[in-house]
Amino acid sequence: MTDPLDTTSDRRPGGRTARIRAQVLDAVRAELAEGGHEGLTMEGVATRAGVHRATVYRRWRDVGGLLVDVIDAAGEVEWQPPDTGSLRGDLTALNQEIQESLVVRPSFAVALMAASFHSERAARAQTRLWTDRYAQCEILVERAVERGELPAQHTDARSLLIAATAPLYHRLVLLRADPDPQLPERAAESAVLAAAAGAFSVRREEREEHV
């Protein structure tokens, strides 16, 4: 399965330009996963990709440009949020995908997050990516409301999704603790219980502020 917040595939159509881009982005992912941001260089990427470094400099200019393109490529991945028939099941499946991407070694997802702290352009691109992915996952909450799993009043889908997925990033990225196979389901269940109790309900006046 593919982590909705990961960027490990490039699905653009064929053609020489697209093939070169795919080779270079694959090389960036490999270099970043193996050596982190500190080990990422234009020359290293060109060598691994089998592309002349002048081509890499001409198209991407610098390491920041490579990082931005790798992140932007995530928007081209055909990924759909889980649809298990229940909000708890959907969030558990989502968390399992996230955990898989964070525990694999080397973890490209973790390396990319770290790299975004060294490049303002990459940080902005990653913010766009996360915003888009959370927006895409809001359908999980919409379906839950339709099934009657959540209160009829407006539920802040973004807050619910963040609450459900945050424990994975906190444990595996911030604390660097060993993965807990039960955490994806536990975190999902906690978020669902909180949502069902109205923890993420938006008051009427708050809704009107966003109209």
N, C-alpha and C positions, 0 to 999 in steps of 0.2 A: 504493500500500500504506500501511497505517497503522502507525506506530511503536507497539509494545506499551507503551511507557512515556510516550506522548504522550496529550493529552487534548483533541483538536481537534473532537470530535463530541459532540452531545447527542442521544440516541436515545429519549427518553422519549415516551410516547404523547401524543395530542392533548389539546385542552382549553385554555381561556383561560389558566389558571395555568401549564400546561406551555409554552404559546407565549410567555408573558412571560418565563419562565425561560430558554427557548432564546434569545430576543432579547437578554436581558441577558448571558448567558454568552458568546454570540457577540461582543457588544460588549466584554466583558472581554478575551477572547482577542485581538481586534483592537487594543485600546488597549495591552495588555501587550506585544504583539509590536512595535508601532510606537514606544512611548515607554518601555518598561520599567516596573519597579515605581515609579520616581520619578514617572512621568507618569500613573499610574493613580489616578483620583479617582472618587468616587461620582457627581459631577455630569457628568464626561466620559462615564462609562458610560451614565448615564441619557439624555444627549443623543444619543449614538450609537445606543442601543437604541430611541429614540423612546418612552421610558417616563417617566412623571412621577417626578422624583427622590424624592418622598415614598414611592412604591412601592418603590424600590430600598432606601431607608433602612429602611423597615418590615420588609422581608423579610430583607435581608442585613446590616443594621446598620452595617457598616464595610467597608473594603477587605479586611481579613482574612477576613471572611465571604464576600466574592466569590471570593477565591482558593481558599478551602476548597471552595466549591461547584463551581468549575471543575475542581478536582482530583477531587472525588468523582464528578463526571459521567463521568470516565474509566471507572469501574466499570460504567457502563451501556452502554459501547461493545461491540458484538458482534465481538470479535477472537479469532482462533484462531492458535496458534503454527504456524510452517511445518511442512509434512510432505512432504519431498522424497524420502524413502526412505533417507537416510543422515544421520548426525549432522553430518558436515562440511557437507553441503548445507543442513541445517536451520539451523545456526549462521551460515552464510554469508548465507542469506536474512534471518535475523533481524538480522544486522549491517547488511545493505544497507538495511533499513527504518529502522533507527536512524540510519544516516548520512544518509539522505534528509531526515529530520526535523531534523537538526542543521545541515545546510548550506544549507537554504532560507533566504532572506533576505526579511523578518525571520523569525527562528526563534522560534516560540512556545515550543517545548520549552526552549530555552536561557533565554528570558525568564522562564519559570515557575520554572526551577531557581534563577535569581538571586533572584526574588521570595521564594522560600521562606526565604532567609536574613534577610529583613526581617520575617517573621511567624512566630511560634512555632506558631500554629494551622495555618498553611499548611505548615510544615515537618513537623508530625505527619501531616497529611493526605497529603503527598507520600511520607512513609515508608511509610504504609499502602499507597499505590498501588504503589510499587516492590516491596514485599513480596508483594503479591498477584500482580503481573505475573511476578515470578521464580517464584513457586509455580506459576503457570499454565504456565510454560515448562519445568517439571521433567519434563513428559511427553516432551520431546525426549531426555532422558537415559534415561528408563525404556524408551523404544522402542529406543534404542541398545543397552542391556543385553540386551533380548530378541533383538535381531538378532545378538548376539555381538560387537558392535563395541567393547564395554568389558569390563573384567574382571568375572568373576562376583561378586566380593566387592562389598560396598556402596560405591557411588560417591556422594560428596557433590555432589548436583546443583547446589545453590546456588553452591558454590565454583567449579564448572566453568563455570556460566553467567556468573558475575561475571568470571572470567578471560577468557572468550571475548568479552565485550562491552566490558570496561574500556578496551581500547586506543582504541576509537572516541571515548569521552568524554574520555580523556586528550588525544588529539591535537586534537580539534575544539573542546572546551570549555575545557580547562585551558591548552593551548599555543596555541590559536586558530590552528592551522596550516591550510594548504590541505588539502582532502580528498584522500585517496589512494585511487583507485578499486580498488586491489589490497588495501587494508587489511581490508575485511570478510572476504575469503576467507583472507588470511594469518593474521588473528587467530583465525579459526575453526579453521584447520588446526593452529595451535600448541596451542590448547586441547585438541583431539582427540588429538593426539600425546601430550600430557602426561597426559591422562586414561587413554589406553590403556596408558601406562607405570605407571599406579597412583598418579599424583600427587595425585589427589583421592579416593583410597580411604580410608575411615574404619576405623580399627582397631576390633577387637571391643569393647575396653573403652570406647571412645568411644561406640559404639552403645548399649552397656548404660547409659551415663550418661543417654541421652536417652529411655530406655524408661520 
